[in-house]
């Protein structure tokens, strides 16, 4: 027999002998108690067991009270052994001091899988602020977690709180990766109407307001200087209403700027025609290309001025902002399937890309809208140039990526536009500088917008009246005396002293003199100048 088997046999023999000995002792004790008390054997057994149980319980209770008194927790319900093991590591603060967990956040983040069962959210590192629309939690995560861990589990956290995903908004802190700013709304976003902003609120806003955020505060972008914006969403989601509100805010609070409007819906932006350097109501790619060419030429001219200033070691020139707003822009990138159509679409795409990319340093910004936010509607090389993205309701996460970027859902606290309520018009996700904000655009009434338009137009006319004499003012005066809105190049050139008879050369000289590119009349036959274009040029900046 091997040593191992021999050892097992001996252990078994020893345990058996011990058990027999224990039984003998137990029966001897029971017999003594029976003889002493004169009871039957069954009663003696039950009585003895009961006494032993009481003694054991008393010993356990005494031990617990001693431990509780030492820990300063006497009188509190006892935790289970498992719970004590979970809480002990996380509850010890610096120097071994006990710290209390925040009950609500600890349980929510544990259940959602953000933190482990042995981790807590310290109550002394939580600030809860009550708002009219809900609560804002400002807290620190354990050292093993970051704000990204919360961002990945927002839907789970919302489930714990018993709210929808859109009722949780995550903000990122740039001073600590463990710091979390979490907003929890009591109701679905924009369930109740919000008051429209006053002129004072618009003018004092730090930037350009686009709408209200979910707390009722104004929200928008810092500036359109060196930045452009793409706005997209399905039909009837409120894009035109939102952009009308944006233009109204620009006219009130952005200062002097030149506006180009291309109204792809024909009548969606007609309200602001009087305020434009150039207004076109058209869905033709040729019109879009012509405006792009005009603004590209303006941008190149401004680049040359900057180069000259740097060459002469002079301050960089300050340019008057130019904002080019185009609605239904996807129409201008479409082709008819023919080789010629594809060549034209490719040419327009490259020109548009160049304008958006180049104009950022020349004070020209583009705000383009589309109701067809699919991957083929606006070329990728164009979309990638926009710093600001605003996505209204869309029907899928893939479509949202087209507007907001392929890596949008990898950012901190992304908001899926497919979850938005399409019945709430003008509601969208603003993605700017890596942060997502849910906003709802302003729906100003017509009377208010008309007053703003008339006031801005009045300022323009006053500036024109004060402008020094120039070929532009001479041309405007001539057209006003004749009572015409359009004058052919052939008629205007001689009136301004141009004696050239060759059509092409005469047109070049006149355009250079006026600083305005000629356009065609309503029949698209004769080239000349519209009085509104000349007025806008006379009142515009450098």
C-alpha positions as CSV (number, residue, x, y, z in Angstrom):
1,X,0.0,0.0,0.0
2,X,1.3,3.4,-0.9
3,X,2.1,6.0,1.7
4,X,-0.7,8.3,0.4
5,X,-3.4,5.5,0.7
6,X,-2.1,4.5,4.1
7,X,-2.4,8.1,5.3
8,X,-6.0,8.4,4.0
9,X,-6.9,5.1,5.8
10,X,-5.4,6.3,9.0
11,X,-7.2,9.7,8.8
12,X,-10.5,7.9,8.2
13,X,-9.9,5.6,11.2
14,X,-9.0,8.5,13.4
15,X,-12.1,10.6,12.4
16,X,-14.3,7.5,13.0
17,X,-12.9,6.9,16.5
18,X,-13.3,10.6,17.3
19,X,-16.9,10.6,16.3
20,X,-17.6,7.5,18.4
21,X,-15.9,9.1,21.4
22,X,-18.0,12.3,20.9
23,X,-21.2,10.3,20.8
24,X,-20.3,8.5,24.0
25,X,-19.6,11.8,25.7
26,X,-22.8,13.4,24.5
27,X,-25.0,10.4,25.6
28,X,-23.2,10.4,29.0
29,X,-24.0,14.1,29.5
30,X,-27.6,13.6,28.4
31,X,-27.9,10.6,30.8
32,X,-26.6,12.7,33.7
33,X,-29.0,15.5,32.9
34,X,-31.9,13.0,32.6
35,X,-31.1,11.4,36.0
36,X,-30.7,14.8,37.6
37,X,-33.9,16.3,36.3
38,X,-36.0,13.2,36.1
39,X,-37.0,13.8,32.5
40,X,-37.5,11.5,29.6
41,X,-34.7,11.1,27.0
42,X,-36.5,13.0,24.1
43,X,-37.3,16.0,26.4
44,X,-33.8,16.1,27.7
45,X,-32.4,16.2,24.1
46,X,-34.7,19.1,23.1
47,X,-34.0,21.1,26.2
48,X,-30.2,20.7,25.8
49,X,-30.3,21.8,22.1
50,X,-32.4,24.9,23.0
51,X,-30.1,26.0,25.7
52,X,-27.1,25.6,23.4
53,X,-28.8,27.7,20.7
54,X,-29.6,30.5,23.1
55,X,-26.0,30.5,24.4
56,X,-24.7,30.7,20.8
57,X,-27.1,33.5,19.8
58,X,-26.1,35.5,22.9
59,X,-22.4,35.2,22.1
60,X,-23.0,36.3,18.5
61,X,-25.1,39.3,19.6
62,X,-22.5,40.4,22.2
63,X,-19.7,40.2,19.5
64,X,-21.7,42.3,17.0
65,X,-22.4,45.0,19.6
66,X,-18.7,45.2,20.5
67,X,-17.7,45.6,16.9
68,X,-20.4,48.1,16.1
69,X,-19.4,50.2,19.1
70,X,-15.8,50.2,18.0
71,X,-16.9,51.3,14.4
72,X,-19.3,54.0,15.6
73,X,-22.3,52.2,14.0
74,X,-24.1,50.8,17.0
75,X,-27.9,50.6,16.5
76,X,-27.6,50.3,12.6
77,X,-28.9,47.2,10.9
78,X,-26.3,44.6,10.3
79,X,-25.0,44.2,6.7
80,X,-24.5,40.9,5.2
81,X,-21.0,39.4,5.0
82,X,-21.0,39.9,1.2
83,X,-22.1,43.5,1.5
84,X,-19.4,44.3,4.1
85,X,-16.8,42.8,1.8
86,X,-18.0,45.0,-1.1
87,X,-18.3,48.2,0.8
88,X,-15.1,48.0,3.0
89,X,-12.5,48.7,0.3
90,X,-14.4,51.6,-1.3
91,X,-15.5,53.1,2.0
92,X,-12.0,53.7,3.3
93,X,-10.9,57.2,2.5
94,X,-7.5,58.8,2.9
95,X,-5.8,57.8,6.1
96,X,-8.4,55.0,6.6
97,X,-11.3,57.3,7.4
98,X,-14.7,56.0,6.5
99,X,-16.6,57.8,3.7
100,X,-20.3,57.6,2.9
101,X,-21.4,56.6,-0.6
102,X,-23.9,58.7,-2.5
103,X,-26.8,56.2,-2.4
104,X,-28.6,57.2,-5.7
105,X,-25.6,57.6,-8.0
106,X,-23.7,54.6,-6.5
107,X,-26.6,52.3,-7.1
108,X,-27.4,53.8,-10.6
109,X,-23.8,53.4,-11.8
110,X,-23.4,50.0,-10.3
111,X,-26.6,48.7,-11.9
112,X,-25.6,50.3,-15.2
113,X,-22.2,48.6,-15.1
114,X,-20.2,51.8,-15.0
115,X,-18.5,51.0,-11.7
116,X,-17.8,47.7,-10.0
117,X,-19.7,46.3,-7.0
118,X,-16.8,47.1,-4.8
119,X,-16.7,50.8,-5.9
120,X,-18.8,53.8,-4.8
121,X,-19.5,57.4,-5.7
122,X,-18.4,59.3,-2.7
123,X,-21.1,61.5,-1.3
124,X,-18.6,64.2,-0.4
125,X,-17.6,64.5,-4.1
126,X,-21.2,65.0,-5.4
127,X,-23.0,68.3,-6.0
128,X,-26.6,68.2,-7.0
129,X,-28.3,71.3,-8.4
130,X,-32.0,71.5,-8.8
131,X,-33.2,73.1,-12.0
132,X,-36.6,74.1,-13.3
133,X,-36.5,71.2,-15.7
134,X,-34.7,68.6,-13.6
135,X,-31.4,68.0,-11.7
136,X,-27.7,68.4,-12.6
137,X,-25.2,66.0,-10.9
138,X,-21.6,67.1,-10.7
139,X,-19.5,64.2,-9.3
140,X,-16.2,62.3,-9.5
141,X,-15.8,58.7,-10.6
142,X,-13.5,56.2,-8.9
143,X,-9.9,56.4,-10.0
144,X,-10.4,53.4,-12.3
145,X,-13.1,55.1,-14.4
146,X,-13.4,58.0,-16.8
147,X,-16.3,60.0,-18.2
148,X,-16.2,57.8,-21.3
149,X,-17.4,54.9,-19.2
150,X,-20.5,56.9,-18.3
151,X,-21.0,57.9,-22.0
152,X,-21.1,54.3,-23.1
153,X,-23.8,53.4,-20.6
154,X,-26.2,56.4,-20.7
155,X,-29.1,54.3,-21.9
156,X,-28.6,51.9,-19.0
157,X,-28.4,54.8,-16.5
158,X,-31.5,56.4,-18.0
159,X,-33.3,53.0,-17.5
160,X,-32.3,53.0,-13.8
161,X,-33.7,56.5,-13.3
162,X,-36.8,55.5,-15.2
163,X,-36.5,58.1,-17.9
164,X,-35.7,58.1,-21.7
165,X,-32.3,58.4,-23.1
166,X,-33.0,61.9,-24.3
167,X,-33.7,63.0,-20.7
168,X,-30.1,62.4,-19.8
169,X,-27.5,64.9,-21.0
170,X,-23.7,64.3,-20.4
171,X,-21.3,67.2,-20.4
172,X,-17.5,66.7,-20.4
173,X,-15.2,68.4,-18.0
174,X,-11.8,69.4,-19.5
175,X,-10.0,69.7,-16.2
176,X,-10.5,66.1,-15.0
177,X,-11.3,62.9,-16.9
178,X,-13.1,61.5,-13.8
179,X,-15.4,64.5,-13.4
180,X,-18.9,64.0,-14.7
181,X,-21.6,66.6,-15.3
182,X,-24.9,64.7,-15.8
183,X,-28.2,66.5,-16.4
184,X,-31.4,64.5,-15.7
185,X,-34.7,66.0,-17.1
186,X,-38.0,65.4,-15.4
187,X,-39.9,65.4,-18.7
188,X,-39.0,64.7,-22.4
189,X,-37.0,67.6,-24.0
190,X,-39.1,70.5,-25.1
191,X,-42.4,69.1,-23.8
192,X,-43.5,72.6,-22.9
193,X,-43.2,75.7,-25.0
194,X,-40.3,78.1,-24.2
195,X,-40.5,81.9,-24.4
196,X,-38.9,83.5,-27.5
197,X,-35.7,85.5,-26.7
198,X,-35.8,89.2,-26.5
199,X,-33.6,91.5,-28.6
200,X,-31.5,92.2,-25.5
201,X,-30.9,88.5,-24.9
202,X,-29.9,88.0,-28.5
203,X,-27.4,90.9,-28.6
204,X,-25.8,90.0,-25.2
205,X,-25.5,86.2,-26.0
206,X,-21.8,85.2,-26.2
207,X,-22.0,84.2,-29.9
208,X,-24.8,83.4,-32.3
209,X,-27.9,81.8,-30.7
210,X,-29.5,79.0,-32.6
211,X,-32.2,78.0,-30.2
212,X,-32.9,76.9,-26.6
213,X,-31.2,74.0,-24.9
214,X,-33.1,71.5,-22.8
215,X,-32.8,73.7,-19.7
216,X,-34.4,76.7,-21.4
217,X,-31.1,78.6,-21.9
218,X,-30.0,80.1,-25.2
219,X,-27.6,77.9,-27.1
220,X,-25.6,78.3,-30.3
221,X,-22.1,78.8,-31.6
222,X,-19.4,81.1,-30.6
223,X,-19.0,82.8,-34.1
224,X,-19.1,82.1,-37.8
225,X,-15.7,83.6,-38.2
226,X,-13.5,80.9,-39.7
227,X,-16.3,78.4,-39.4
228,X,-19.1,77.0,-41.5
229,X,-22.2,74.9,-40.7
230,X,-24.1,72.0,-42.2
231,X,-27.7,71.6,-41.3
232,X,-29.6,68.4,-42.3
233,X,-32.8,66.6,-41.4
234,X,-35.6,64.8,-43.1
235,X,-38.5,66.7,-44.7
236,X,-40.9,68.6,-42.4
237,X,-38.6,68.5,-39.4
238,X,-38.3,72.3,-39.2
239,X,-35.0,73.2,-41.0
240,X,-36.5,76.3,-42.7
241,X,-38.0,77.6,-39.5
242,X,-34.7,77.1,-37.7
243,X,-32.7,78.9,-40.4
244,X,-35.2,81.8,-40.5
245,X,-34.6,82.2,-36.8
246,X,-30.9,82.0,-37.2
247,X,-30.9,84.8,-39.9
248,X,-33.1,86.9,-37.7
249,X,-30.6,86.6,-34.8
250,X,-27.7,87.4,-37.2
251,X,-29.5,90.6,-38.3
252,X,-30.1,91.6,-34.7
253,X,-26.8,90.8,-33.0
254,X,-24.0,89.8,-35.4
255,X,-23.2,93.3,-36.6
256,X,-22.5,94.3,-40.2
257,X,-22.2,91.4,-42.6
258,X,-22.9,90.6,-46.3
259,X,-25.4,87.9,-46.9
260,X,-25.9,85.8,-50.0
261,X,-29.0,83.6,-50.0
262,X,-29.8,80.8,-52.4
263,X,-33.3,79.7,-51.8
264,X,-33.6,76.2,-53.1
265,X,-37.2,76.0,-51.9
266,X,-38.0,79.1,-54.0
267,X,-39.9,80.8,-51.2
268,X,-38.4,79.5,-47.9
269,X,-36.0,82.5,-47.4
270,X,-37.8,85.2,-49.4
271,X,-38.4,87.2,-46.2
272,X,-34.8,88.4,-46.1
273,X,-34.3,89.3,-49.8
274,X,-34.0,93.0,-48.9
275,X,-31.0,92.3,-46.7
276,X,-29.0,90.4,-49.3
277,X,-26.0,91.3,-51.4
278,X,-27.4,88.7,-53.7
279,X,-30.6,86.7,-53.5
280,X,-31.5,83.8,-55.8
281,X,-34.6,81.6,-55.7
282,X,-33.5,78.7,-57.7
283,X,-32.8,74.9,-57.6
284,X,-30.5,75.0,-60.6
285,X,-26.9,73.9,-60.2
286,X,-25.7,76.7,-62.6
287,X,-27.0,79.4,-60.2
288,X,-25.2,77.7,-57.2
289,X,-22.0,77.4,-59.3
290,X,-22.2,81.1,-60.3
291,X,-22.5,82.2,-56.6
292,X,-19.6,79.9,-55.6
293,X,-17.5,81.4,-58.4
294,X,-18.3,84.9,-57.3
295,X,-17.4,84.2,-53.6
296,X,-14.3,82.3,-54.5
297,X,-13.1,85.3,-56.5
298,X,-13.9,87.5,-53.4
299,X,-12.0,85.1,-51.2
300,X,-8.9,85.1,-53.5
301,X,-8.9,88.8,-53.6
302,X,-8.9,88.9,-49.8
303,X,-6.1,86.4,-49.7
304,X,-4.0,88.6,-51.9
305,X,-4.6,91.5,-49.6
306,X,-3.4,89.4,-46.6
307,X,-0.3,88.4,-48.5
308,X,0.5,92.0,-49.4
309,X,0.0,93.0,-45.7
310,X,2.4,90.2,-44.5
311,X,4.9,91.0,-47.2
312,X,5.0,94.7,-46.1
313,X,4.9,93.7,-42.4
314,X,1.6,95.4,-41.9
315,X,-1.4,94.4,-39.8
316,X,-3.6,91.8,-41.4
317,X,-6.7,93.5,-43.0
318,X,-10.1,93.2,-41.3
319,X,-12.7,92.0,-43.7
320,X,-16.5,92.4,-43.4
321,X,-18.0,88.9,-42.7
322,X,-19.7,87.3,-45.7
323,X,-22.3,84.5,-45.0
324,X,-23.5,82.3,-47.8
325,X,-26.8,80.5,-46.9
326,X,-28.0,77.8,-49.4
327,X,-31.2,75.8,-48.8
328,X,-31.7,72.3,-50.4
329,X,-28.0,72.2,-51.3
330,X,-28.1,68.5,-52.2
331,X,-29.9,69.5,-55.5
332,X,-26.8,71.3,-56.7
333,X,-24.5,68.2,-56.4
334,X,-26.9,65.9,-58.3
335,X,-26.1,64.6,-61.8
336,X,-28.4,63.3,-64.5
337,X,-26.4,60.1,-65.0
338,X,-24.9,61.2,-68.3
339,X,-21.1,61.6,-68.7
340,X,-21.6,65.4,-69.1
341,X,-23.8,65.6,-66.0
342,X,-21.3,63.6,-63.9
343,X,-18.5,65.9,-65.1
344,X,-20.5,68.9,-64.2
345,X,-21.4,67.5,-60.7
346,X,-17.7,66.7,-60.1
347,X,-16.7,70.3,-61.1
348,X,-19.3,71.9,-58.8
349,X,-18.3,69.6,-55.9
350,X,-14.6,70.6,-56.2
351,X,-15.5,74.3,-56.4
352,X,-17.8,74.0,-53.3
353,X,-15.0,72.2,-51.4
354,X,-12.5,74.8,-52.3
355,X,-14.9,77.7,-51.3
356,X,-15.7,76.2,-47.8
357,X,-12.0,75.3,-47.1
358,X,-10.4,78.5,-48.5
359,X,-13.0,81.0,-47.3
360,X,-12.4,80.2,-43.6
361,X,-9.3,82.5,-43.6
362,X,-11.0,85.2,-45.7
363,X,-14.1,85.9,-43.6
364,X,-16.5,83.9,-45.8
365,X,-18.7,81.4,-44.1
366,X,-21.2,78.9,-45.6
367,X,-24.4,77.7,-43.9
368,X,-25.9,74.9,-46.1
369,X,-29.1,73.0,-45.6
370,X,-30.4,69.7,-47.0
371,X,-33.3,67.4,-46.5
372,X,-31.5,64.5,-48.1
373,X,-28.7,63.7,-45.6
374,X,-27.7,60.4,-47.3
375,X,-24.1,59.6,-48.2
376,X,-24.5,60.5,-51.8
377,X,-26.4,63.8,-51.4
378,X,-23.4,65.9,-50.4
379,X,-19.9,64.7,-51.4
380,X,-17.7,63.6,-48.5
381,X,-14.9,66.0,-49.5
382,X,-17.4,68.9,-49.0
383,X,-19.0,67.7,-45.8
384,X,-15.7,67.2,-44.1
385,X,-15.0,71.0,-44.3
386,X,-17.8,72.0,-42.0
387,X,-16.8,72.8,-38.4
388,X,-20.4,72.9,-37.1
389,X,-22.9,70.2,-37.7
390,X,-26.6,70.4,-36.9
391,X,-28.7,67.3,-37.4
392,X,-32.5,67.3,-37.0
393,X,-34.6,64.1,-37.0
394,X,-33.3,61.3,-39.2
395,X,-34.5,57.7,-39.6
396,X,-31.3,55.9,-38.8
397,X,-27.9,56.0,-37.0
398,X,-26.2,55.6,-40.3
399,X,-27.8,58.7,-41.7
400,X,-26.9,60.7,-38.6
401,X,-23.2,59.7,-39.2
402,X,-23.4,61.2,-42.7
403,X,-24.3,64.6,-41.1
404,X,-22.3,64.5,-37.8
405,X,-19.3,62.5,-38.9
406,X,-18.4,58.8,-39.1
407,X,-16.8,58.8,-35.7
408,X,-19.6,60.9,-34.0
409,X,-20.9,58.0,-31.9
410,X,-17.4,57.4,-30.5
411,X,-17.4,60.8,-28.8
412,X,-18.4,61.5,-25.2
413,X,-22.2,61.5,-24.6
414,X,-23.4,61.4,-28.3
415,X,-27.1,62.0,-28.9
416,X,-28.7,59.9,-31.6
417,X,-30.9,62.1,-33.8
418,X,-32.9,59.1,-34.7
419,X,-34.3,59.1,-31.2
420,X,-35.7,62.6,-31.6
421,X,-39.5,63.2,-31.7
422,X,-40.2,64.2,-35.3
423,X,-43.4,66.0,-34.2
424,X,-41.3,68.6,-32.3
425,X,-40.2,70.9,-35.2
426,X,-36.8,72.5,-35.2
427,X,-35.3,70.1,-32.7
428,X,-31.8,69.0,-33.5
429,X,-28.4,67.9,-32.2
430,X,-25.7,70.5,-32.5
431,X,-22.2,69.1,-32.7
432,X,-19.5,71.7,-32.1
433,X,-15.9,71.3,-30.8
434,X,-16.5,67.7,-29.9
435,X,-19.6,68.3,-27.8
436,X,-23.2,67.5,-28.4
437,X,-26.1,69.8,-27.4
438,X,-29.8,69.2,-28.0
439,X,-31.5,72.4,-29.1
440,X,-34.7,73.6,-30.5
441,X,-34.6,76.5,-32.9
442,X,-36.6,79.8,-32.6
443,X,-40.0,80.0,-34.3
444,X,-40.3,83.8,-34.6
445,X,-43.6,85.1,-35.9
446,X,-43.7,87.0,-39.3
447,X,-44.3,90.4,-37.8
448,X,-41.2,90.2,-35.6
449,X,-39.0,89.1,-38.6
450,X,-40.5,91.7,-40.9
451,X,-39.6,94.4,-38.4
452,X,-36.0,93.1,-38.1
453,X,-35.7,93.0,-41.8
454,X,-37.0,96.6,-42.3
455,X,-34.7,97.9,-39.6
456,X,-31.6,96.3,-41.1
457,X,-32.6,97.5,-44.5
458,X,-33.1,101.0,-43.1
459,X,-29.5,101.0,-41.7
460,X,-28.3,99.9,-45.1
461,X,-30.0,102.7,-46.9
462,X,-28.7,105.2,-44.4
463,X,-25.2,104.0,-45.0
464,X,-25.7,104.3,-48.7
465,X,-26.9,107.9,-48.4
466,X,-23.7,108.7,-46.4
467,X,-21.4,106.9,-48.8
468,X,-19.0,109.1,-50.8
469,X,-19.5,109.5,-54.5
470,X,-18.2,106.6,-56.6
471,X,-19.1,104.7,-59.8
472,X,-21.3,102.5,-57.7
473,X,-23.4,105.4,-56.3
474,X,-23.5,107.0,-59.8
475,X,-24.9,103.8,-61.3
476,X,-27.5,103.5,-58.5
477,X,-28.6,107.1,-59.0
478,X,-28.9,106.6,-62.7
479,X,-31.1,103.5,-62.3
480,X,-33.2,105.3,-59.7
481,X,-33.8,108.3,-62.0
482,X,-34.7,105.9,-64.8
483,X,-36.9,103.8,-62.5
484,X,-35.4,100.5,-63.5
485,X,-34.2,97.5,-61.4
486,X,-31.9,96.1,-64.1
487,X,-29.6,97.9,-66.5
488,X,-27.7,96.2,-69.4
489,X,-23.9,96.6,-69.5
490,X,-24.2,98.2,-72.9
491,X,-26.3,101.1,-71.4
492,X,-24.4,101.5,-68.1
493,X,-20.8,101.5,-69.4
494,X,-21.1,104.7,-71.6
495,X,-22.9,106.5,-68.8
496,X,-19.9,105.9,-66.6
497,X,-17.4,107.1,-69.2
498,X,-16.3,103.7,-70.7
499,X,-15.8,104.2,-74.4
500,X,-14.7,100.6,-75.3
501,X,-16.9,99.1,-78.0
502,X,-15.9,95.4,-77.8
503,X,-18.5,93.6,-75.6
504,X,-16.1,91.4,-73.6
505,X,-13.6,94.2,-72.9
506,X,-16.3,96.7,-72.0
507,X,-17.8,94.3,-69.6
508,X,-14.5,93.6,-67.9
509,X,-13.8,97.4,-67.5
510,X,-17.2,98.0,-66.0
511,X,-17.0,95.1,-63.6
512,X,-13.6,96.3,-62.4
513,X,-14.9,99.8,-62.0
514,X,-17.9,98.8,-60.0
515,X,-16.3,95.9,-58.1
516,X,-19.4,93.9,-58.9
517,X,-19.8,90.9,-61.2
518,X,-22.5,91.3,-63.8
519,X,-25.5,89.0,-64.0
520,X,-28.2,88.2,-66.5
521,X,-31.7,89.6,-66.7
522,X,-34.8,87.6,-65.9
523,X,-34.8,86.1,-69.5
524,X,-31.2,85.1,-69.1
525,X,-30.2,86.8,-72.3
526,X,-28.7,90.2,-71.6
527,X,-25.9,90.7,-69.0
528,X,-26.0,93.7,-66.8
529,X,-26.6,94.8,-63.2
530,X,-29.4,94.6,-60.7
531,X,-29.9,97.7,-58.5
532,X,-30.1,95.6,-55.3
533,X,-26.7,94.1,-56.1
534,X,-25.2,97.5,-56.6
535,X,-26.7,98.8,-53.4
536,X,-25.4,95.9,-51.4
537,X,-22.0,96.3,-52.8
538,X,-22.0,100.1,-52.0
539,X,-22.9,99.4,-48.4
540,X,-20.7,96.3,-47.9
541,X,-17.3,96.3,-46.3
542,X,-13.9,95.5,-47.9
